[in-house]
Amino acid sequence: MALNDVQIRAAKPTDKQYKLTDGEGLYLLVHSNSSKYWRLNYRFGGKQKTLALGVYPTTTLAAAREKRAQAKKMLAVNIDPGEQKKQDQFEQSNGDSFEEVARAWHANNKKWSEAHSARILQSLAMDVFPTIGKASIKDLKTRDLLVPIRKVTSSGRLEVASRLQQRITSIMRYAVQSGLIDYNPAQDIAGTIPASKVKHRPALDFERIPELLERISNYKGRPLTQLAVELSLLVFIRSSELRFGRWNEIDFDRAIWTIPAEREAIKGAKFSHRGAKMRTPHLVPLSKQAINVLRRIYEWTGNHELIFTGDHNPKLAMSENTVNKALRTMGYDTKTEVCGHGFRTMACSALIESGLWSKDAVERQMSHQERNSVRAAYIHKAEHLDERRLMMQWWADFLDANKAKPVSPFEFTNT
């Protein structure tokens, strides 16, 4: 039943806050201190959200319904009314503090996924806003911007500090572009964060591939885990791309696996929305050997959505530690000898050392981002798919050749 003014005026506070529902997500939240707040529940991007519409009686029932109607119109054209409200508030205010400008910058970036967007805002709230959030954007100097960055650096979180530097620089650039300041003092921050030591994932030398293949073949654990290790070695995609793979992504007739930019989330399966890491569809040509492994997996999980189902619940994906745990069971130290991600290193090294394949085709198959922005503008549409089909078959055949004795990529190419 819709509310009326008599009901609202008669609503008395209780020990706990409660709701009076008007319909279509609109309700009045009555607090224990007698305050009455209008709220609107809505869904955007598959997520439940709440929008504050004002305080009664300043905002009347009619005014609250009008605001609900306006929010519905925004949703109809794929605009988040909550984010639009933040942007409107920023534009109407002076937008003077760093936090205000940062939140406006954040609201204007539409290219991020919802999860990544939330992580960015959380990092600013934890590491930046407490230090310089209330300061006027016009008063901030380079030395002020360095305070939160140096604090994070001193804690040893060098990668986090580097990301904060990038975000602060981008926020100050947004302030320049918005006409709030004339110069970006964050430009002079560069070089203040010590370079972090790059840790490469462990991978086996080529002469140990026969040993790896024999240990995989003799693995006595769960058969689906053994097949996961086999397939991971053959297609060398990233862990999340493998774990959350769906059967509808596999085209057996064309022998190709299309990993989407983002997958439809599975209820109860954490991170199941993750697709290709580069946020664009990733095509994985499937060798004959990979097809055979997938057909064997299909006998186990073909009646489910996920290719690799969990041990106890087929609606959940296998654990992120499954492949590495299997390698440890096989006798490998996954921190110093080889880990699942190391399969990518092994494959990439072999493909390059063979001398057969173009760098572009290898990089495309590895799903690496082109760092040169000018070059990326010319090659971003190039898939090199025919070459990559041959390349993936070569890699599978190279592994088969190593089952008997060690064969280097160069030797295999020239036999």
C-alpha positions in Angstrom: 0.0 0.0 0.0 1.2 3.5 -0.9 1.9 5.9 2.0 0.0 9.0 2.8 0.8 12.1 4.9 -1.3 11.0 7.8 0.7 7.8 8.2 4.0 9.6 7.9 3.1 12.2 10.5 1.8 9.6 12.9 4.9 7.4 12.6 6.5 7.3 16.1 10.1 6.4 16.9 10.9 3.0 18.5 14.0 1.4 20.0 15.1 0.4 16.5 14.8 2.1 13.2 12.1 0.8 10.8 10.8 1.4 7.3 7.5 2.6 5.9 7.3 1.5 2.3 5.7 3.5 -0.5 6.5 1.2 -3.4 8.9 0.9 -6.3 11.9 0.9 -3.9 10.9 4.1 -2.1 10.6 4.1 1.7 10.7 6.3 4.7 13.4 5.3 7.3 12.2 6.3 10.8 15.1 6.5 13.3 14.9 6.1 17.1 15.6 9.9 17.5 12.4 10.8 15.5 14.3 11.7 12.3 12.7 10.5 9.1 14.8 9.9 6.0 13.6 9.2 2.4 15.5 6.3 0.8 15.3 4.6 -2.6 16.5 1.1 -3.2 17.5 0.3 -6.8 19.7 -2.0 -8.8 22.4 -0.9 -11.2 25.0 -3.1 -12.9 23.5 -6.1 -11.1 24.2 -4.6 -7.7 21.7 -3.4 -5.0 22.2 0.3 -4.1 20.4 2.9 -2.0 19.9 6.5 -2.8 19.2 9.2 -0.2 16.3 11.5 -1.3 16.0 13.9 1.6 14.6 14.4 5.1 10.9 14.6 6.0 9.2 17.0 6.3 11.6 19.2 4.3 11.2 16.7 1.5 7.5 16.0 1.3 6.0 12.7 0.1 5.2 14.3 -3.2 8.8 15.6 -3.6 10.2 12.1 -2.7 8.0 10.5 -5.3 9.1 13.0 -7.9 12.8 12.2 -7.1 12.0 8.5 -7.4 10.5 9.2 -10.9 13.6 11.1 -11.9 15.9 8.3 -10.7 13.8 5.8 -12.7 14.3 7.9 -15.8 18.0 7.8 -15.3 18.1 4.0 -14.8 16.1 3.7 -18.0 19.0 5.2 -20.0 21.7 3.3 -18.0 22.7 6.2 -15.7 23.4 5.4 -12.0 21.3 8.0 -10.1 23.6 7.7 -7.1 26.8 8.5 -9.1 24.9 11.3 -10.9 24.0 12.8 -7.6 27.6 12.9 -6.5 28.6 14.5 -9.7 25.8 17.1 -9.4 26.9 17.9 -5.9 30.5 18.4 -7.0 29.5 20.7 -9.8 27.2 22.7 -7.5 29.9 23.1 -4.7 33.3 24.7 -5.1 34.8 21.2 -5.4 37.5 22.6 -3.2 38.9 19.7 -1.2 41.1 17.0 -2.6 38.6 14.3 -1.6 35.7 16.1 -3.5 37.8 16.3 -6.6 39.0 12.7 -6.2 35.5 11.4 -5.9 34.4 13.4 -9.0 37.4 12.1 -10.9 36.4 8.6 -9.8 32.8 9.0 -10.8 33.8 10.2 -14.2 35.9 7.1 -15.0 33.5 4.6 -16.7 36.1 2.2 -18.1 36.7 0.3 -14.9 34.9 -2.8 -13.8 32.7 -2.4 -10.7 35.1 -4.4 -8.6 38.2 -2.5 -9.7 36.4 0.9 -9.3 35.6 -0.1 -5.7 39.2 -1.1 -5.0 40.5 2.3 -6.3 38.1 4.3 -4.1 38.9 2.1 -1.1 42.7 2.6 -1.6 42.2 6.4 -1.7 40.0 6.3 1.4 42.6 4.3 3.3 45.9 5.8 2.2 45.2 9.3 0.9 42.0 11.0 2.2 43.1 10.8 5.9 46.2 12.8 5.1 45.2 15.4 2.4 41.5 14.7 1.8 40.3 17.9 3.5 43.0 20.1 2.0 42.0 22.6 -0.7 43.0 21.4 -4.1 44.3 24.9 -4.8 46.7 24.9 -1.8 48.3 21.4 -2.4 52.0 21.5 -3.4 54.2 18.6 -4.5 55.5 18.2 -1.0 51.9 17.7 0.3 51.1 15.1 -2.3 54.2 13.2 -1.3 53.1 12.8 2.3 50.7 9.8 1.8 52.9 8.3 -0.9 56.0 8.3 1.4 53.9 6.9 4.2 52.9 3.9 2.1 56.5 3.6 0.7 58.0 3.5 4.2 55.7 0.5 5.0 57.3 -1.4 2.2 54.3 -1.5 -0.1 56.1 -0.2 -3.1 53.6 -1.4 -5.7 50.7 0.2 -3.8 52.7 3.5 -3.5 53.3 3.4 -7.3 49.6 3.0 -8.0 48.8 5.8 -5.6 51.2 8.1 -7.3 49.5 7.4 -10.7 46.1 8.0 -9.2 47.1 11.2 -7.4 48.7 12.5 -10.6 45.5 11.6 -12.6 43.3 13.3 -10.0 45.4 16.5 -10.1 45.3 16.4 -13.9 41.5 16.2 -13.7 41.6 19.3 -11.5 43.6 21.1 -14.2 41.2 20.0 -16.9 38.2 21.1 -14.7 39.7 24.6 -14.4 40.2 24.3 -10.6 44.0 24.7 -10.8 46.4 25.9 -13.5 49.3 23.5 -12.9 49.6 19.9 -11.8 52.1 19.7 -8.9 52.0 15.9 -9.1 54.1 15.9 -12.2 57.2 16.5 -10.0 56.5 13.4 -7.9 58.2 11.1 -10.5 61.3 9.3 -9.3 60.5 9.4 -5.5 59.5 5.7 -5.2 62.3 3.2 -5.2 62.0 0.6 -7.9 60.6 -2.7 -6.5 62.5 -5.9 -7.3 60.7 -7.8 -10.0 59.9 -11.4 -8.9 59.6 -13.8 -11.8 57.3 -16.8 -11.4 59.4 -20.0 -11.2 59.5 -22.1 -14.4 61.4 -25.3 -15.3 64.2 -25.4 -17.8 63.5 -27.2 -21.0 65.6 -30.3 -20.1 63.2 -30.9 -17.2 60.0 -31.0 -19.3 60.1 -34.8 -19.7 60.3 -35.1 -15.9 57.2 -32.8 -15.6 55.2 -34.7 -18.1 56.0 -38.0 -16.4 55.0 -36.7 -13.0 51.7 -35.3 -14.4 51.0 -38.7 -16.0 51.7 -40.5 -12.8 49.6 -38.1 -10.6 47.4 -40.1 -8.3 45.1 -37.4 -7.1 41.7 -36.3 -8.3 41.4 -37.0 -12.1 39.8 -33.6 -12.8 42.8 -32.0 -11.1 45.2 -34.0 -13.3 43.3 -32.8 -16.4 43.4 -29.2 -15.2 47.2 -29.4 -15.0 47.4 -31.0 -18.4 45.2 -28.3 -20.0 46.9 -25.5 -18.2 50.2 -26.6 -19.7 48.7 -26.9 -23.2 46.9 -23.6 -23.3 49.0 -21.6 -20.8 46.2 -19.1 -19.9 46.0 -17.2 -16.6 44.7 -19.0 -13.5 41.4 -17.1 -13.3 40.8 -17.5 -17.0 41.1 -21.2 -16.6 39.2 -21.7 -13.3 36.1 -19.7 -14.3 35.9 -21.1 -17.9 32.4 -22.1 -19.1 31.6 -24.9 -21.5 29.7 -22.4 -23.7 33.0 -20.7 -24.4 34.4 -23.8 -26.1 33.8 -24.3 -29.8 34.8 -27.9 -30.5 34.1 -27.7 -34.2 36.3 -24.6 -34.8 38.8 -25.8 -32.1 38.8 -22.4 -30.3 38.2 -21.1 -26.8 36.8 -17.6 -26.6 37.4 -16.1 -23.2 35.1 -13.1 -22.8 36.2 -9.7 -21.4 33.9 -10.4 -18.5 31.8 -13.4 -17.6 28.3 -13.5 -16.1 28.7 -13.9 -12.4 27.5 -17.2 -10.8 25.6 -16.8 -7.6 27.8 -17.9 -4.7 30.9 -18.3 -6.8 33.3 -15.5 -5.7 35.1 -13.7 -8.6 33.3 -15.9 -11.2 32.7 -12.7 -13.3 36.4 -12.6 -14.2 37.2 -13.0 -17.8 40.3 -12.1 -19.9 42.7 -10.0 -17.8 43.2 -7.4 -20.6 39.4 -6.6 -20.5 39.0 -7.7 -24.2 38.0 -11.1 -25.5 40.9 -13.5 -25.7 40.9 -16.2 -28.4 42.7 -19.4 -27.6 43.2 -21.8 -30.6 43.0 -25.4 -29.3 45.5 -28.0 -30.4 44.3 -31.6 -31.1 45.8 -32.5 -27.7 43.9 -29.8 -25.9 40.7 -30.8 -27.6 41.3 -34.4 -26.4 41.8 -33.2 -22.8 38.7 -31.1 -22.9 36.6 -34.0 -24.2 37.9 -36.1 -21.2 37.0 -33.2 -18.9 33.5 -33.0 -20.5 32.8 -36.6 -19.3 33.2 -35.3 -15.8 31.6 -31.8 -15.9 29.9 -31.5 -19.2 26.4 -31.3 -17.5 27.5 -28.3 -15.5 28.2 -24.7 -16.5 31.8 -24.5 -15.3 34.5 -26.5 -17.0 36.4 -27.0 -13.7 33.9 -27.5 -10.9 34.7 -27.5 -7.2 35.3 -30.6 -5.2 32.1 -30.4 -3.2 29.8 -28.0 -5.1 29.6 -28.2 -9.0 28.3 -24.7 -9.1 31.5 -23.3 -7.6 34.9 -23.2 -9.4 37.9 -25.3 -8.4 40.2 -23.6 -5.9 42.8 -21.1 -7.1 45.4 -23.3 -5.4 44.4 -26.5 -7.2 47.1 -26.5 -9.9 49.9 -25.4 -7.5 48.8 -27.9 -4.9 49.0 -30.7 -7.5 52.5 -29.6 -8.5 53.6 -29.7 -4.8 52.1 -33.2 -4.5 54.2 -34.1 -7.6 57.3 -33.0 -5.6 57.9 -29.5 -6.9 58.5 -26.4 -4.8 56.1 -23.9 -6.3 58.1 -21.0 -5.0 61.5 -21.9 -6.5 61.0 -24.6 -9.2 57.7 -24.3 -11.1 54.2 -23.0 -10.5 51.1 -22.9 -12.6 51.8 -19.4 -13.9 55.3 -20.7 -14.8 53.7 -22.7 -17.6 53.2 -19.3 -19.4 56.9 -18.6 -19.1 57.9 -22.0 -20.4 55.6 -21.8 -23.4 56.6 -18.2 -24.2 60.3 -19.0 -24.0 59.9 -22.1 -26.2 57.9 -20.3 -28.9 60.4 -17.5 -29.1 63.5 -19.8 -29.1 62.0 -21.9 -31.9 62.5 -18.9 -34.2 59.3 -19.9 -36.1 56.7 -17.4 -34.8 56.4 -13.6 -35.0 56.7 -11.6 -31.8 53.2 -10.1 -32.4 51.6 -13.6 -32.6 53.4 -14.8 -29.4 52.4 -11.6 -27.5 48.8 -11.9 -28.7 48.6 -15.5 -27.6 50.1 -14.5 -24.2 47.4 -11.8 -24.0 49.9 -9.2 -23.2 49.1 -5.5 -23.4 51.1 -3.5 -26.1 53.1 -0.9 -24.1 53.7 1.4 -27.1 50.5 3.3 -27.4 51.2 4.4 -31.0 52.0 0.9 -32.1 49.0 -0.5 -30.2 46.7 1.8 -32.2 47.8 0.0 -35.4 47.9 -3.6 -34.2 45.0 -3.8 -31.7 42.7 -5.4 -34.3 45.3 -7.9 -35.5 44.6 -11.4 -34.2 47.2 -13.4 -36.1 44.8 -16.2 -35.7 46.1 -18.5 -38.5 49.6 -18.2 -37.2 48.5 -18.8 -33.7 46.6 -22.0 -34.6 49.9 -23.4 -36.0 51.8 -22.1 -33.0 49.6 -23.8 -30.4 49.7 -27.1 -32.3 53.5 -26.8 -32.5 53.6 -26.3 -28.7 51.5 -29.3 -28.0 53.6 -31.4 -30.4 56.8 -30.1 -28.8 55.5 -31.3 -25.4 54.7 -34.7 -26.9 58.2 -34.9 -28.4 59.6 -34.3 -24.9 57.8 -37.3 -23.4 60.6 -39.6 -24.5 63.7 -37.4 -24.0 64.6 -33.8 -23.7 64.3 -31.9 -27.0 65.0 -28.2 -27.2 62.7 -25.9 -29.2 65.5 -25.2 -31.7 66.1 -29.0 -32.2 62.4 -29.7 -32.5 62.1 -27.0 -35.2 65.0 -28.4 -37.2 64.2 -32.2 -37.1 
